[in-house]
């Protein structure tokens, strides 16, 4: 209605060719296990000299959350292997992905960004960690979430607020002209 060309597609299967001056991503790449395919697709989609800029969860992101979820799964007899939906690369790994596609890395920085979460941590877990919850029967889910929150409280609950242990990887890269 506003004349925008908007498309919903899998970023791991981009089919554009030299179509864009810039590609921006925020908090999406860490949900994509084939980040190499995303970077290759973005490279193809950019015009020469085009910029690829973004931020994603980096190495160590949500480490306490993941550890507590995995520990509680094990305590209840469930295998945590294959449950983690995220890929949080370190600087070297992500720089190598960009370099493999010929990008010139202008900025790449990994940094801690503790993030206040104004609601109960179980709300975050229910929304973001569904793959960890999948093996837990619905009748036991509230108890499971409460147990995970109890594991996290000494680590992430400060002055009446949950502070999530986010680590971000921010980057800016350019396709050569």
Secondary structure, DSSP 8 states (H G I E B T S, - for coil): --S-------GGG----S-EEEEEEES-GGG-S-HHHHHHHHHHHEEEEEEEEEEEE-TTTTHHHHHHHHHHHHHTT---TT--------HHHHHHHHHHTTEEEEEEEEEE--EEESS-HHHHHHHH-HHHHTTS-HHHHHHHHHHHHHHHHHHHEETTEEEE--EEEEEEEEE--
